[in-house]
Amino acid sequence: MKKNNTTASLKNVSLFHDLTQLEIEKVEEITISRFLSKKSIVFSEGSEKEAVYFIKQGLVKTYKTDENGHEQIVSFLKAGDMFPHTGFFNQNPYPATAETIVDTELLAIPLQMFEHLMMNTPSIGIKMMRVMGDIIMELQQRLQVLSGKDVKQRALSFLLKLAEQHGIEKNENTIIINVPMTHQEFANSVGTTRETINRLLNQLGKDDILKVDRNRIVITDVEALKEQMEFK
């Protein structure tokens, strides 16, 4: 049963979408399951890359730390996501620190074992590199979009992205985002201060567009939020 669960989880990973059943089973043979409690460090920025991880269940944030010790959040990751985004195809150290937000189940694939697998089954590496190319293009497009926005637009865009990736629709105009996130983490995600985010979220609350508590964000009027994106 455990093996079947792991195989099913690997099939849900976009990086493995093009693999055959036999190829998926070969990947499963070198996959290690790990359970980490909330606020556990998966790996630290700058440490030697030993494995690539996939989220089976849970949430993970990745962040970089500047010389003053301030966090710059890179991403929030959900079930099916891979990290680090640099993946299998370079030997550079981990580019950011990864920390679990809630109790999380991970699948880890050791780099050395994966390299040996690719040598024996090169079709796996070829298919995965094609998908990685698409992922890199998507990340570049997101960076270009965000770089052209002011703080408010970046924050609203981030909210809509969270809704798309982590949201649960309550009705056609209400989305619940069950991601426990502090105002400081929100600010770190869009490159601004906590005070700025406090003011923005308070105003959106007064406008009956969203509600925020310690464990979730509820967008109560999605259309109004999108209109805010268009209004400058």
N, C-alpha and C positions, 0 to 999 in steps of 0.2 A: 504493500500500500504506500509506504514512504517513497519508494522509487517512482511509482506512478504519479504521486503528487509532485515530485521534483520535475519529472518529465513534462507534466502539464504546465508547471510554472515556467519552465524554459521555453515552451512553445508560445507563451504569452509575451515573451521578450521580443521587441521589434528587431533587435539585432539578429535573431535566429529565425525570423519569419520565412526565409527562403530555404531553410535546411530541410532535408528529407527526414522521415521518421528514423531511419538508421543513423543519420548524422546527429540528430538530436540525442539519440541514445548514447552515442559515443561521447558527446559533451557531458551528458548526465553522469557517465562513469567517473569523470574527474571532478565533479562538482561536490563541494562540501557545504552542508547546512549549518548555519550558526544562528543562535538566538541571543539578542542583546537587549538588556533592559533600557528603559528611558534614560536619556542623557549619557549614553555610553559613547566613547570615542571609537569609531571603526578604524580610522587611521589618521595620522597627523600630517599636516603640510610639511613637505620636505623630506619625509621619511622614505626609505627605499620601497619601491612598488613591488609587492609580492603577489598580489592577486587583484582581480577585478570582481566587483560585487554587483549583485542584482537583488532588488527588493522583492521578496516573496510576499510579505505582509508588513505594513507599518509605514513610517515616514522618516526621512533622513534629510538633514540640511547639510550643505557644504559651504564652507566659508574660508576666506583668507584673512590673515591678521597683519596689519601694517606695523611700522616700527614703533608706534605709540601704543600698541596693544589693542587697537580698535578692530572689530570684526567687519568685514565686507562680505555679506552673504552672496554666494554665487548661485545657489539653486536650492529649491525644495523638491524632494524626490519622493515618488509614490511607488506602489506595487507595480512591478514590470520594468522600472527604470534601472539603467545601468550607471555605475559610477566607479572610478572617475570617467569623465567623458573622453579622456585621451585613450581609454580602452587598452586593447592588447598590443597595439602595434608600435609602441615605443618603450624604451627602458628608463625614461625620466622618472624622478621621484614623484610622489603624490603631489599634485599642484595645489591642493587645498586640504583642509581638515574636514572630515565627515563625522557627524554626530547624530545619533538617533533622537528623534523628537518624542516618540512614544515607544513602547515595547515593540521590537521589530525582529522579524525573521528574514535572514539573508541567505543568499546562495553565493558562495565564493568559488572562483575558478583560479587556481594557482597559475601564474604566468609560465613557469617552466613546463608544467604538465600540458598546458595549452599549446605551447610551441611544439612539443613533441607530437601532440595530436595533429597539428597542422602539417607537420612533415610527413606523417603517415596518411593523412586525408586532406590534401591541399584544396579540394573543392570547398571545404568549410571556410577556410581563410578567404578565398576569392569571393564567396557569397557575402561574408560578413564585411569585407572591405567596401563592397558596393553600398551596403546599407550605411556604413560609417560615413561615406561620402555625402549621403543625403542628410544625415544628422548634422554634419559640420556645416553644410549649406544653410540649414534651418537656424543654427546658432548664429551664423554670420548675419542672416537677415534680421533676427531679433535684435542683435547688437546695433545694426544700422538704424532700425526703427527707434530704439530707445535713445540713441545718441542725439536724435533730432528733437527730443521732447524736453519741456521744462519739468520741474519737480512734480507739479500737480499732474501733468499728463503721464509722467512715468509711474506715479503712484496709482492712478486710475487704471493704466494699462496693466500694472502688476496685479491689481484686484481682479480684473477680467481674466487674466491668465490663470490665477489661482482658481477662479470659478470654472474655467474650462478644464483644468487638469485635476482638480480635487473636489469640485462642487457636486452637490446632490440637489436636483431640482425638487423643490417642494410644490411649486406650481409654475405656470408659464412665465411668471415675472419675479419669482423668489428662488434664490439659490443659497443653500447652506454649505459653508466651507469648514469642514471639521479639521482644521489645522491649528493646533495650539501655538500661538505666535505673539510675542510681546511687541509693544510699539517700537522698542529699540530694534528688534529683529526686522520689523517691517521697514523701518528707516534705513537699516543697513542694506536691505535688498534693493532699494531704489537710490541709494547714494545721497541721503539727506540726514537731517537731525531728527531726534525723537520729538522735539517741540513742534517742528513743522508737521510731522505726521499726526501728532495729537490734535493740532488745530484743524487739519484736513478731515480727520475722522470725526471729530466733534461736529464740524459743519455738516458733513454728510449725514450724521445722526439727526441733527436738527431739521435737515431737509427730508427726513424719513426715507433715506435711500439705503442706509445699512445700519446694522447694530453689531457691536463688537463686545465680546467678553474674553475671558482668559483662554478659553478652549476652542472658540470658533468665531467665524465672521458670517453674518447673515446679510446677504444683499437682498433687501426687501423690495427694491424697484430697479430691476436690471436695465430697463429701457431708460430710466432717468440717469443711471450711471453712464450709459453709453452716450447720452446727450451731453453730459458733463465733459466727456472725452472730446466731443466735437466743438464745445464752446470754449473760446479762449478770450 
